[in-house]
Amino acid sequence: MISTGVVVTNFIWKFAERCGAQLISFIVSIILARILMPSDYGVIALCMVFIYILQVFADSGLGTALIQKKDPDNLDYSTVFFTNIGISLVLYAGMWIGAPYIADFYAMPSLVPLIRVLSLILISNGLRNVQQAYVAKHMIFKRFFYSTLGASICSAIVGIGMAYHGFGMWSLVAQQLFNGYVGTMILWLTVPWRPSLAFSFSRLKSLFSFGWKLLASALIATGYDQLWQLIIGKVYSPADLAYFNQGQKFPQVIVTNINTSIDSILLPTMSSEQDHRDRVRGMTRRAIKTSIFIMAPLMIILAACSDHVVTLVLTEKWLPCVPFLCIFCINYMFWPVHTANLNAINALGRSDIFLKLEIIKNVIGLSIVFCTMQYSVMAMAYGSLVSGVCSQIVNAWPNKTLLHYSYWQQVRDFIPSILVAIAAGGLSYGIGLLPLPFSLWIILLLQGFSGLIFYFLLAYLFRLEACTYLVDKVKNFLI
C-alpha cells in the first residue's frame, strides 16, 4: 500500500512539473503567435495529425501494462523497451515513405520535408516510454520535473530564436524536436533503470494481453481526436484549423497541469489498492470532487474573460478563436470525471471494458463529426461539446457496477462546485462590461481576481466539502 505522504509528495512534484512546463510553453506560444501567422500553426497541425496517431503505436499500451502489473522485473522492462524501439523505427520509416502521399492528400507539396523531420519525434518517444513507466511505477515523479522543465527551456530558446531569424514554421518543428529529445536525454541521465540484453516473448505476450486493449482504445481515441483536425484541414483552411486549435490551447494549458498530475498519480495508486474496491471508490470520488472544485472556476472565469485574454495575449488577429475558446472551456472543465473513472477501470485490470467504452464513445463522436462537418467549423466545435458530455456519461457507467458509484452520484458530488463557479463567472463577465477607466490589463486582472475571490468566498460560506478538504490539507501542509 502506498502511503498518503508519498502520494501527496509525488502529486506536488508532478503538478510542479506540469505547471512549469505549461507556463514556459504558454509564454513561448504567445511569443511565437505574435511573430508567426495563424496559417503557419495550421500547417504544423496538419503534419502532427498523423504523428499523434502513430505515437500510440510506439507505446503499444505496454507502458501502462508495466504500471498496472504488480511486480514487473527487469526482464519485463527490457522486453518492452526493445519492442518499443523496434516499433518506433518501423513507424518512422513508414512516415518517410508516406510523406508524399499525405502532401498529395492536402494538395500541399511543402509538407513532405516537414513531415519527414517532425516524424523523428516517434523515435524519441520510443526511447523514453519505459523510463516514464519506471518513474510512474516507482513513484519518483521528481525525475519528470527535471526532464520536462529542461526540455521546455531548451526548446523555447531554439523555437523563439529561429522564429526571430525568419525560419517561419520550421521554428515550430525545431521546438517540437528539441522538446522531445532533450526530455528523453535528461530522463536517461536521472532515472536509474537501464535495459539489459534480455527479451522474453512470454513476458511480452503476458503484458500485451492487457496492453493490446489499451492500444486499441488509445488508437480509437487518438484517431477520433485527430479526425477533427484532419477534416478541418481538408475541408476548410489552415487558418480555420489554427483558430480551432488555439481555442483549445488556452483551456488546455490550465487543465493539463491539474489533470495530468492527477492522472499520473491515480493509476499507480489505485493499482496498489486494486484488491480493495471500497478504497478505489473513495479515491475516485475524492479525485472527481476535488478536481472539479479547482477546475470549474478556472474554466468558467477564463471563458468570461476570453475577449480580453485573446486581445492582450495574442493580439486582435487571433480574435476569431474566442468562440472556440469558450466552447472548449466548458468541455475541458469535465476532464477530471473522465480521468478518474477510466483510471479506476484500468486499475482494476478491466482493459476489456476500457476498449468497449472507446468503441461506444467514438461511434457517437463520429456520428456527430459527420453531421456537423458540412455546416461550419463552429458547428463542429459545438459537436465536440455534445460528444464530450456523452463520453462523460459512457466513461462513468461501468463504475455503477464495479465501484457502486453511479454517474448520477458523481453529478451530485460535483454540481455544487459548477453552480458556484457559474456565479463567479457571471461576476467576472459583468466587470468586463463596465466602462472602467483602466487599461485592458488592469480590467482583466480585476475580472480574474474578483471572480476567484468570490468563488472561494461562496464555497466557504456554503461549506462545500471539497473546499473544506483542501483548506484542511493546506493547513496540515503548512503546519
Secondary structure, DSSP 8 states (H G I E B T S, - for coil): ---HHHHHHHHHHHHHHHHHHHHHHHHHHHHHHHHS-HHHHHHHHHHHHHHHHHHHHHHTTHHHHHHHSSS--HHHHHHHHHHHHHHHHHHHHHHHHHHHHHHHHHT-TTHHHHHHHHTTHHHHHHHHHHHHHHHHHTT-THHHHHHHHHHHHHHHHHHHHHHHTT-THHHHHHHHHHHHHHHHHHHHHH------S---HHHHHHHHHHHHHHHHHHHHHHHHHHHHHHHHHHHS-HHHHHHHHHHHHHHHHHHHHHHHHHHHHHHHHHHHTTT-HHHHHHHHHHHHHHHHHHHHHHHHHHHHTHHHHHHHHH-GGGGGGHHHHHHHHHHHHTHHHHHHHHHHHHHTT-HHHHHHHHHHHHHHHHHHHHHHTTT-HHHHHHHHHHHHHHHHHHHHTTHHHHSS--HHHHHHHHHHHHHHHHHHHHHHHHHHHS--SS-HHHHHHHHHHHHHHHHHHHHHHTT-HHHHHHHHHHHHHH-
